[in-house]
Structure formats: C-alpha cells, structure tokens
Amino acid sequence: QVQLVESGGGLVQAGGSLRLSCLASGRPITNYAMGWFRQAPGKEREFVGAISWRSVGVTYYADSVKGRFTISRDNAKSTVYLQMNSLKPEDTAVYYCAADTTSGIRTTRAAYDYWGQGTQVTVSS
C-alpha cells in the first residue's frame, strides 16, 4: 500500500503561484509514475499532468496547463511536486496526487492505483 498526502494548497490571486507537494509513504515510489489530477465543483476529475518513474522523469501535461505548470519529483524524499505559475480562476479545484504502479505516463483516472485526499486551490480574480 502507498499513502499519499498532498499539501501546499490555498488561496492565491490570479497571476500568482503555488507549489503543491505530495508525500508518499508505505512503499517506495521510485518505480512508479506519478500524476496530478484536479476536480472543480460540479465537474469530473481531470488529468493535469504526470511524470514517469525516473528521477529526472519525462513529463506530460494537459493542454490547459502546459507552459504554466511543472511537475518534478525527488525520489530520495518520496515527494512529487506541482509548481503552478500564472494561475487563473479556472484553475480553482481540489488537486489530487496519484500513483501509477507502472512506470510510464498515463492520463486516465483508472490507470492510477493510489490517491491522496486532495488539497484545495482557489484562485481569485
């Protein structure tokens, strides 16, 4: 079992930045791809981005965040990060970290085996 705990959410003005962290415990995530998803009120949970298993991993992003969000990982700290810049009100959502026990990048919710509890990000206009 892998436990994931997100942190770093909060309230920020449009144009601002936040960095979310996802701390993993229970089992090493070294060989797992890690993803970020988000869910806005009344909407489906959607893919934000993911990073492959390598320490300097391959990344892939949804078009809506490409160029503004960056995912990185520190396997020694069992932590994955989501740096969010140039935030927009439409980025407001609960953000979830997820672990995929395969090593490659996948974008569907069903591909991910473990999920965190989520952290709220609110962007004011």
N, C-alpha and C positions, 0 to 999 in steps of 0.2 A: 504494500500500500504506500501511496505517496500522499502526503498532506501538503496543500498549497495555501499560503496566506498572502494576500495582496495588501499593500499599504501605499500611502502617498496620495490618495485622492483628496479632493477638497473643492473649494470654490475659487475660481480664478476669472479674471476679466478676459474678454475676447482679445486675442493677440498675445496672451500670456503663455506661460509654460508650466508644465508639471512633469514630474518623473514618478512613475509608478514602479514599485518593486514587488517581486513575487518570490517569497522564500519557500523553498521546498524542504521537506523533512520526511523521514521514514525510509526512503531508499534514495540512492544517488540518481540524479537526473542527467548524469554525464552523457548517456547514450540515447536520451530522449529528445525529440523535437519538442519545442515549447511554443505555445500560441497565446495570443491575446484576442479576446472577443469583447463585445460590448452589447448592452441591451438598453435601449431607451424605452421610456414608458409607452406601453401600447404597441411596441414593435417587437419583431423577432430578434433573437440574439444573432449578431452578425460578426463575421470574421473581420479582424483588424489587421493582424499580421502574425508572422511566425518566424522562428529561427531554427535551423537544423541543429544537430547534436554537437557539432564541433565547437570548440572554444571560440574560434573566430568563425562563426556559423554563417551559412547562406541565409539570407532573409528574403521575405516576400511580403508584400503589403497590399491591402485593398486600395483601389484607386482613390477612394475618398480621403485617405490619409497619406498617400505616397508623397514624399518630399517634405512632410511635416513631422511624421512620427518615425522613431528609430528604435528598433529592438536590439538589445545586446544581452549577453549572458556572462556570468562569472561562475564557472563550474566549481571552482575551489570554494566559493561561498554558497553554492547551491541556490543562486539567485539569478533571476531574469528581470530585466528592466524594460520599461516602455517610456522612452523620452518623447514627450508630446510638446511640440512648439506650434506657434501661430494658431492657437486654439480658437475654435469657432463655437458659437452657441449650439450648433447641430452636433458637436462632439459630446454634448451632455448625455451621460449614460452611466450605468453601472458597468465597470470594466472587470472582466474575469480573466484570470490566468488559467491555462490548461496544459496538461502534459500528454503527449502522444508517445506511446511506448515504442513506436517505430522511429527511425532516425530521420526520415525525410519530411518535407514540408507538406502538410495537407490543410485544406481550408474549410472542411466541413465539420460541424459540431460532433457528428457521430464518430469521427476519427479519433477523438480525444478521450482518454481513459480516466483522467483525474482532473478535478476542477476545484478552484478556490471558491471562497464565499462571495467574492466581489468587493469592489471599492467604488464609492460614488464619486464621479467627476461632474461638476456643474460649472458651465461656462456662461457668464453673464454678458449681456450685450451692452 
